[in-house]
Amino acid sequence: MRSTMFKEEKGIDDDASEAGSAAAEGSKKKSPKSQEKVATLGETFGFAFETGTRAKIAFVLGTIGGIGNGMVYPGIAFIFSRLFADLTLASTA
């Protein structure tokens, strides 16, 4: 009876090790590297000039909004640096 239990347990372990080795073999296989085609800047933004007027306006407004969003932190830094400079002058006078 003990030998059958050992065989059953052995079977479970064998299945697990085979599954592990199959996964390891799959990770070792090297896939052929394919050359990816990279789009040019004109191809990327070409849709903006091929669409209607509303899309062009939305593209321009979005660009202006993005620039404004990027300028917020430098603007805040400038304002606070001037504020702290004024406070420092007031405390030393």
N, C-alpha and C positions, 0 to 999 in steps of 0.2 A: 504494500500500500504506500509505503514511503517513497518507493521509486516512481510511482505514477504521479505523486504530488510534485516530486522533483522535476519530472518531465514537463508537467503542466506549467510550473513556474519557469522552467527553462524556455518553454515556448513563448511565454509572455516577454521574457527578456530578449529572446532572439528577434521578435517582431519589433521591439523598441530599438534595438541596435541597428536593424536593417533600415528602419525609418530614419534614424539619425545619419546613417552613412549615405542614404539616398539624398538627404538634404545637403550633406557636405559635398557630395559629388556635383550636385546642381550648382552650388556656389563656386566650385572650382572651374566650371566650364566658362570659357571666355566667349563672349558674344562678339561677332565681327563688328568692328567700329565703322559706322557709316558716316560719311561726310555730311554734316547738316548744312543746309543752305541758309544763309543769313540774309534777311531782307535789308535792303538799303533804306536810307532815311526817306527818300522819295516814295518808295513802295509802302513804307509804314504809314506815312501821312497822306498818301495819295487819295484815300477815301474822303478826306476833308474837302478836296477840291473837285471831286466828282459828284458830290451830293447837292442838294438844293440850298437855297438861301438861308433857310432856318437853321440848317445844320452848320453852315459856315458861321453864322452869328453865334450859335451856341459854342462852337469851337473857339472863336475869338474871346467870348466872354469867359469861358473856362480857362483860357490861357491867362487872361488878365487877373482872374480870381486866384489862380495858382501863384502868380507872381506876388499878388497882394498877401496871400497867405504866407509866403516865404519871407516877406519883409516884416512881418509882425515882430518876431523875436529880435532882430537887429534894432528895430524902432524902440522896443521896450528897453533894450540895453542902453540905447542912447538917452532916452528920457530919464532912466534911473541914474545913469552916470552923471548927468547934469544936476539932478536933484541932490545926489549925495555930495557933489562938489559944492553946491550952494549951502548945504547943511554944514559942511566942514568949514567953509569960510565964516559962517555965522557963529560957529562955536569957538573959533580962534580969535575973533575980533573982540 
